[in-house]
Amino acid sequence: MAVNREAGAVLLVVLVALALLAAMAGLVIRVSESDLATLAAERAAFRREGLIASALASLGARLPSSDLPEDGTPVSLPLPGGAVMARIAAAPGMINPNFTRPTVLMAAFAALGAAPEQAQRLTLAMTGARGAANRMAFHDPGQVARLFAHDPDLWPRVAPYVTLLGKAETIDITRAPAALRNVAAPTTAAQVDFSGAGAVLGRGFYEIWLHVADASLDAADPAGRLWTHVSALAGADHRLHILFQGWPEPMMEGG
């Protein structure tokens, strides 16, 4: 009888040991899978950043270019290692809260879906902030966004058409996104008054959105909403000089 009890005890110890080993093995497998997933995500992010950097370098060398649309129309940029989808919007074709004329602001807000009272209130808020001297009152996107505190649904529709670059007082419809092409008459060269830095050092200001068009990188983003944005000066040195980064995602036609 003692032998049977000892054998039973040994068997119990063996079963417990096997259960513990199985549990440890499962834990190791789960940790390994987690580590592999993290590594894959890091590699994808690194590759995405590399493609974005290549795209910006390519645009810096090409802008302005007759074969690249400057009205926000999507264009594919084939690059070594993958393709990047880009939307390029020239600053003269966009709304500038610091300098755009009140009548043009009103028309632009209305074109983007604002009710008449919203368009009037926002125009008064913008022009009031910059004062009679038309000074530069807005220095970063957050300052502009705060004006839309009472219009949270309108800001996402307006933001992709806003720039803080340059000093244009109207909207050049020959270079504007489709939503703004009926807002104002085209400007002449004399009317487009860019800042001193833009006139001396560069070849134009641009709002640029980039998206890496690669299924292997978009597995976690099936809707394709991961866009990288920069506000930039196309420099005379054939490089893009980044002035702002992180503007809202584009919501223009065709997207």
SULCOR-V704888 format. One record per backbone hydrogen bond with DSSP energy under -1.0 kcal/mol. NH is the residue of the N-H (numbers start at 1). CO is the residue of the C=O. If there is no record, write none. Layout:
nh co
NH CO
NH CO
This chain:
nh co
5 1
6 2
7 3
8 4
9 5
10 6
11 7
12 8
13 9
14 10
15 11
16 12
17 13
18 14
19 15
20 16
21 17
22 18
23 19
24 20
25 21
26 22
27 23
28 24
29 25
30 26
31 27
32 28
33 29
34 30
35 31
36 32
37 33
38 34
39 35
40 36
41 37
42 38
43 39
44 40
45 41
46 42
47 43
48 44
49 45
50 46
51 47
52 48
53 49
54 50
55 51
56 52
57 53
58 54
59 55
60 56
61 57
62 58
63 59
68 65
72 88
75 86
77 84
79 82
82 79
84 77
85 211
86 75
87 209
89 207
90 70
91 205
93 90
94 91
95 161
99 96
100 96
101 169
105 101
106 102
107 103
108 104
109 105
110 106
111 107
112 108
113 110
114 109
119 115
120 116
121 117
122 118
123 119
124 120
125 121
126 122
127 123
128 124
129 125
130 126
131 127
134 131
135 130
137 135
143 140
145 141
146 142
147 144
148 145
149 146
151 148
154 151
155 151
157 154
158 154
159 155
161 158
162 159
163 95
172 92
173 171
175 172
180 177
181 178
183 180
192 188
193 191
199 195
200 196
201 197
202 198
203 234
206 232
207 89
208 230
209 87
210 228
211 85
213 83
214 212
217 214
218 214
221 218
224 221
227 225
228 210
230 208
231 244
232 206
233 241
234 204
235 233
235 239
236 201
238 235
241 233
243 231
244 231
246 229
255 252
